[in-house]
Amino acid sequence: MALIDEIREQPEVAARLLQEARPEIAAICETVRAADPSHVVIAARGTSDHAAIYAQYAFGVLARTYVGLATPSVHSLYGTAPDYSRALVIGISQSGASPDVVGVIRSARAQGAITLAITNTPGSDMAQAAQHHIALRAGAERAVAATKTYTATLLVLAMLSAGLRGVAEAEADLARLPGALAAALDLETEARRIAEDQAGLDRCIVLGRGYHYATAREWSLKLKELAYVLADPYSSADFIHGPLALIEAGFPTFCVAPRGATESDMAEVIGRLGDELGARLLIASDDPDVCSRGTWSFTLPSLPEWLMPIVSIVPAQLHAMHSTIVQGRDPELPRSIRKVTLTT
């Protein structure tokens, strides 16, 4: 199957990016530092939009730079464009083909902004529209559900955000990533067991905070597009402001809660969900004590928090795939969607 093959390729893709993309990313970082843009704007759709959410934290924490998400419909539907002239404008798209995202890059470049395309398709419209391009080097992705291009995009964004400020320990941390991805793949047997235990799953809540909100969003999307599960993602901080009312005894709730700045907040929410409200919890964490509070758990390999979203999504991909298979559906042929979606 293409999907499982591509999930399993992720350590190799990460190693290749780390080896081959460093010089061009270093050059782009030098150009950006010289121009000193006031902020970053990212244009993306779908899975790529979840990578952009990760970038909001990576650039914000590591490079101390504000990141806003573009609104492509301002261009394509309303026929106007914001002022991008003082920004670094990044387009993220596996195919580089979506017309409305390409339109943001073209408009920004015409205004004199620094423009960067991150794609898996070097000859695409978006790659040609931008001043700078970083190829994901993920190889052909045949499965409809994006997996290896997602983690490759996160890695490129991590390298950019660390490179802009010269984070001293970044190289050593990044070098551990392929091994951590390989360790995350070892959770497939557990992902299959959990999926079988959850047979009949048709709804769930997926929670994360900070860096891990991106993982919650992407896990939710994979469950929707593959297993047709009505999976609703939230930042845990937003969830307690109203959606908490959804939870009743036995409600399946998935929590992304690795060590780091958000762990204590997530632990408090997990305690309330499980102990007070009786939710059935699936917890992904590198802290065994946190994992022990779930009905099910994925014990993740440990990395610094800024790199954990690249690893934590892997068991989530496996869980979504096996949930699909358990329900008797084909993860290679999700209904109603295609590999490349062209939004205008």
C-alpha positions as CSV (number, residue, x, y, z in Angstrom):
1,M,0.0,0.0,0.0
2,A,1.3,3.5,-0.9
3,L,0.1,5.0,2.4
4,I,2.0,2.7,4.8
5,D,5.0,2.8,2.6
6,E,5.1,6.6,2.7
7,I,4.5,6.7,6.5
8,R,7.5,4.4,6.8
9,E,9.7,6.5,4.5
10,Q,9.7,9.5,6.9
11,P,13.0,8.8,8.7
12,E,14.7,8.5,5.3
13,V,13.1,11.7,4.1
14,A,14.2,13.6,7.2
15,A,17.7,12.4,6.9
16,R,17.9,13.4,3.3
17,L,16.6,16.9,4.0
18,L,19.0,17.4,6.9
19,Q,21.9,16.4,4.6
20,E,20.9,18.2,1.4
21,A,18.9,21.3,2.3
22,R,21.2,22.9,4.9
23,P,23.1,25.1,2.4
24,E,20.1,26.6,0.7
25,I,18.2,27.1,4.0
26,A,21.3,28.9,5.4
27,A,21.5,31.1,2.3
28,I,17.8,32.0,2.6
29,C,18.2,32.8,6.3
30,E,21.0,35.1,5.5
31,T,18.9,36.9,2.9
32,V,16.0,37.2,5.3
33,R,18.2,38.5,8.1
34,A,19.7,41.2,5.8
35,A,16.2,42.3,4.7
36,D,14.9,42.3,8.3
37,P,11.2,41.8,7.5
38,S,8.8,42.9,10.2
39,H,6.8,39.7,10.2
40,V,6.0,36.5,8.4
41,V,2.9,35.6,6.4
42,I,2.1,32.0,5.4
43,A,-0.3,31.0,2.6
44,A,-1.4,27.3,2.8
45,R,-4.5,25.0,2.6
46,G,-5.4,21.7,4.3
47,T,-2.5,19.8,5.7
48,S,-0.1,22.6,4.8
49,D,-2.1,24.9,6.9
50,H,-1.4,22.8,9.9
51,A,2.3,23.1,9.1
52,A,1.7,26.8,9.1
53,I,0.2,26.6,12.6
54,Y,3.4,24.8,13.7
55,A,5.4,27.7,12.1
56,Q,3.5,30.2,14.2
57,Y,5.1,28.7,17.3
58,A,8.5,27.8,15.8
59,F,9.1,31.2,14.4
60,G,7.5,32.9,17.4
61,V,9.5,31.0,20.0
62,L,12.9,30.5,18.2
63,A,13.1,33.5,15.9
64,R,10.9,35.8,18.0
65,T,9.0,36.7,14.8
66,Y,5.2,37.2,14.5
67,V,3.6,34.8,12.0
68,G,0.2,35.5,10.4
69,L,-1.8,33.2,8.2
70,A,-2.7,34.6,4.8
71,T,-6.3,34.7,3.6
72,P,-6.1,33.7,-0.1
73,S,-9.7,34.5,-0.7
74,V,-9.0,38.2,-0.2
75,H,-7.1,37.8,-3.5
76,S,-9.1,35.3,-5.4
77,L,-12.7,36.2,-4.4
78,Y,-12.5,39.9,-3.3
79,G,-9.9,41.0,-5.9
80,T,-7.6,42.9,-3.6
81,A,-4.4,42.3,-1.6
82,P,-3.0,43.3,1.8
83,D,0.3,45.1,2.1
84,Y,3.0,42.4,2.2
85,S,5.9,44.7,1.3
86,R,7.6,44.5,4.7
87,A,7.0,40.7,5.2
88,L,8.6,37.4,4.5
89,V,5.8,35.6,2.6
90,I,5.9,31.8,2.6
91,G,3.7,29.6,0.4
92,I,3.4,25.9,1.5
93,S,1.9,23.3,-0.8
94,Q,2.9,19.8,-1.6
95,S,1.9,20.2,-5.2
96,G,2.5,23.9,-5.5
97,A,-0.5,24.1,-7.8
98,S,-3.4,25.7,-5.8
99,P,-4.2,28.9,-7.7
100,D,-5.3,31.0,-4.7
101,V,-2.1,30.1,-2.7
102,V,0.0,30.9,-5.8
103,G,-1.8,34.2,-6.1
104,V,-0.7,35.3,-2.7
105,I,3.0,34.6,-3.6
106,R,2.7,36.5,-6.9
107,S,1.0,39.5,-5.2
108,A,3.6,39.6,-2.4
109,R,6.5,39.4,-4.9
110,A,5.0,42.2,-7.0
111,Q,5.0,44.3,-3.8
112,G,8.7,43.7,-3.2
113,A,8.3,41.2,-0.3
114,I,10.7,38.3,0.2
115,T,8.9,35.3,-1.1
116,L,9.6,31.6,-0.4
117,A,7.9,28.5,-1.7
118,I,8.1,25.2,0.2
119,T,6.9,22.4,-2.1
120,N,7.5,18.8,-3.2
121,T,7.2,19.8,-6.8
122,P,10.2,22.0,-7.9
123,G,8.6,22.9,-11.3
124,S,5.3,23.9,-9.9
125,D,3.6,27.3,-10.4
126,M,4.3,28.3,-6.8
127,A,7.9,27.4,-7.0
128,Q,8.3,29.5,-10.1
129,A,6.3,32.4,-8.6
130,A,8.6,32.8,-5.6
131,Q,12.1,34.3,-5.3
132,H,13.2,31.3,-3.3
133,H,12.2,27.7,-3.2
134,I,12.9,24.8,-0.9
135,A,12.1,21.3,-2.3
136,L,10.9,18.8,0.3
137,R,12.8,16.0,-1.4
138,A,10.2,13.5,-0.2
139,G,9.9,11.6,-3.5
140,A,6.6,11.0,-5.2
141,E,3.7,10.9,-2.8
142,R,1.0,8.6,-4.3
143,A,-1.4,8.2,-1.4
144,V,-4.2,10.7,-1.2
145,A,-3.5,11.4,2.5
146,A,-0.3,13.4,2.9
147,T,2.1,12.0,5.4
148,K,5.8,12.3,4.5
149,T,5.3,15.7,2.9
150,Y,3.8,17.0,6.1
151,T,6.7,16.0,8.4
152,A,9.2,17.1,5.7
153,T,7.5,20.5,5.7
154,L,7.6,20.7,9.5
155,L,11.3,19.9,9.3
156,V,12.0,22.7,6.8
157,L,10.1,25.2,8.9
158,A,12.1,24.0,12.0
159,M,15.4,24.5,10.2
160,L,14.3,27.9,9.0
161,S,13.1,29.1,12.4
162,A,16.3,27.9,14.1
163,G,18.5,29.3,11.4
164,L,17.1,32.8,11.5
165,R,18.3,33.2,15.1
166,G,21.3,30.8,15.1
167,V,19.9,28.6,17.8
168,A,23.2,27.0,19.2
169,E,21.8,23.6,20.1
170,A,19.7,23.2,17.0
171,E,22.1,21.1,14.9
172,A,22.5,18.5,17.7
173,D,18.7,18.4,18.3
174,L,17.9,18.0,14.6
175,A,20.5,15.2,14.2
176,R,18.4,13.1,16.5
177,L,15.2,13.4,14.5
178,P,15.6,10.5,12.0
179,G,16.2,8.1,14.8
180,A,13.2,9.5,16.8
181,L,11.0,9.1,13.7
182,A,12.1,5.5,13.3
183,A,11.3,4.9,17.0
184,A,7.8,6.4,16.5
185,L,7.2,3.9,13.6
186,D,7.7,1.1,16.2
187,L,4.4,2.2,17.7
188,E,2.5,0.6,14.7
189,T,1.5,-2.5,16.6
190,E,0.1,-0.4,19.4
191,A,-1.7,1.8,16.9
192,R,-3.3,-1.3,15.3
193,R,-4.4,-2.6,18.8
194,I,-5.9,0.7,19.8
195,A,-7.8,1.0,16.5
196,E,-9.2,-2.5,17.0
197,D,-10.2,-1.6,20.5
198,Q,-11.9,1.5,19.2
199,A,-13.8,-0.4,16.4
200,G,-16.9,1.6,15.6
201,L,-15.3,5.0,16.4
202,D,-17.4,7.7,14.7
203,R,-16.6,10.8,16.7
204,C,-13.9,12.2,19.0
205,I,-12.2,15.3,20.3
206,V,-8.5,15.9,19.6
207,L,-6.6,18.3,21.9
208,G,-3.2,19.9,21.9
209,R,-1.7,23.2,22.9
210,G,1.2,25.4,21.7
211,Y,3.4,23.5,19.3
212,H,1.1,20.5,19.6
213,Y,-2.0,22.2,18.4
214,A,-0.7,21.5,14.9
215,T,-0.6,17.8,15.6
216,A,-4.2,17.9,17.0
217,R,-5.4,19.5,13.8
218,E,-3.5,17.1,11.5
219,W,-4.5,14.0,13.5
220,S,-8.1,15.2,13.3
221,L,-7.8,15.7,9.5
222,K,-6.4,12.2,9.0
223,L,-9.3,10.6,10.9
224,K,-11.8,12.6,8.9
225,E,-10.4,12.0,5.4
226,L,-9.5,8.3,5.9
227,A,-11.8,6.8,8.5
228,Y,-14.7,9.3,8.2
229,V,-14.6,10.0,11.9
230,L,-16.1,13.3,13.0
231,A,-12.9,14.4,14.8
232,D,-13.1,17.9,16.2
233,P,-9.7,19.5,17.1
234,Y,-9.1,22.2,19.7
235,S,-6.4,24.0,21.6
236,S,-6.9,22.8,25.1
237,A,-7.1,26.5,26.2
238,D,-10.0,27.1,23.8
239,F,-11.7,23.8,24.6
240,I,-12.4,24.6,28.2
241,H,-14.2,27.8,27.2
242,G,-17.3,26.0,26.0
243,P,-16.7,22.9,23.9
244,L,-16.0,21.1,27.2
245,A,-19.7,20.7,27.5
246,L,-19.5,18.0,24.8
247,I,-17.8,15.6,27.1
248,E,-19.8,12.9,28.7
249,A,-18.9,9.5,30.2
250,G,-17.1,7.3,27.6
251,F,-16.6,10.1,25.1
252,P,-13.4,9.4,23.1
253,T,-10.9,12.2,23.6
254,F,-7.3,12.2,22.1
255,C,-4.7,14.3,23.8
256,V,-1.3,15.3,22.5
257,A,0.7,16.1,25.7
258,P,4.5,15.8,25.4
259,R,6.9,17.3,28.0
260,G,7.5,21.0,27.7
261,A,5.8,24.3,28.4
262,T,2.3,23.0,27.8
263,E,2.5,19.7,29.8
264,S,1.2,21.0,33.1
265,D,-1.8,22.6,31.4
266,M,-2.5,19.5,29.4
267,A,-2.2,17.3,32.5
268,E,-4.7,19.5,34.3
269,V,-7.2,19.1,31.4
270,I,-6.5,15.4,31.2
271,G,-7.3,15.0,34.9
272,R,-10.6,16.9,34.5
273,L,-11.6,14.9,31.4
274,G,-10.8,11.5,32.8
275,D,-11.4,11.8,36.5
276,E,-14.3,14.2,36.6
277,L,-16.1,13.7,33.3
278,G,-15.3,10.0,32.6
279,A,-13.9,10.5,29.0
280,R,-12.0,7.6,27.4
281,L,-8.6,9.1,26.8
282,L,-6.0,8.3,24.2
283,I,-2.8,10.1,25.2
284,A,0.3,10.7,23.2
285,S,3.2,11.8,25.3
286,D,6.9,11.1,26.1
287,D,6.1,11.2,29.8
288,P,5.1,7.8,31.1
289,D,3.2,9.3,34.0
290,V,1.0,11.3,31.7
291,C,0.5,8.2,29.4
292,S,-0.6,6.2,32.4
293,R,-3.7,8.4,32.8
294,G,-5.2,7.3,29.5
295,T,-7.4,4.4,28.5
296,W,-4.9,4.0,25.7
297,S,-1.6,5.7,25.1
298,F,1.3,6.2,22.7
299,T,4.6,6.6,24.5
300,L,6.6,8.8,22.2
301,P,10.4,9.1,21.9
302,S,11.7,12.2,23.5
303,L,13.0,15.3,21.7
304,P,13.1,19.0,22.6
305,E,9.5,20.4,22.4
306,W,10.1,22.4,19.2
307,L,10.7,19.2,17.3
308,M,8.1,16.9,18.9
309,P,5.3,17.7,16.4
310,I,7.4,16.1,13.7
311,V,7.5,12.8,15.7
312,S,4.1,12.9,17.5
313,I,2.1,12.9,14.2
314,V,3.6,9.5,13.2
315,P,1.6,7.3,15.5
316,A,-1.4,9.5,14.8
317,Q,-1.0,8.7,11.1
318,L,-0.8,5.0,11.9
319,H,-3.8,5.2,14.2
320,A,-5.9,6.8,11.4
321,M,-4.8,4.3,8.9
322,H,-5.6,1.3,11.1
323,S,-8.9,2.8,12.2
324,T,-9.8,3.0,8.5
325,I,-8.8,-0.7,7.9
326,V,-10.7,-1.8,11.1
327,Q,-13.8,-0.2,9.7
328,G,-13.5,-2.1,6.5
329,R,-12.6,0.9,4.4
330,D,-9.7,1.4,2.0
331,P,-7.2,4.0,3.2
332,E,-5.9,4.3,-0.4
333,L,-9.3,5.4,-1.8
334,P,-10.9,8.0,0.5
335,R,-14.2,9.0,-0.9
336,S,-14.9,12.4,-2.6
337,I,-11.3,13.7,-2.5
338,R,-8.3,13.8,-4.8
339,K,-4.6,14.0,-4.2
340,V,-4.4,17.6,-5.6
341,T,-7.1,20.1,-4.6
342,L,-7.2,23.3,-6.6
343,T,-8.9,26.1,-4.7
344,T,-9.5,29.4,-6.4
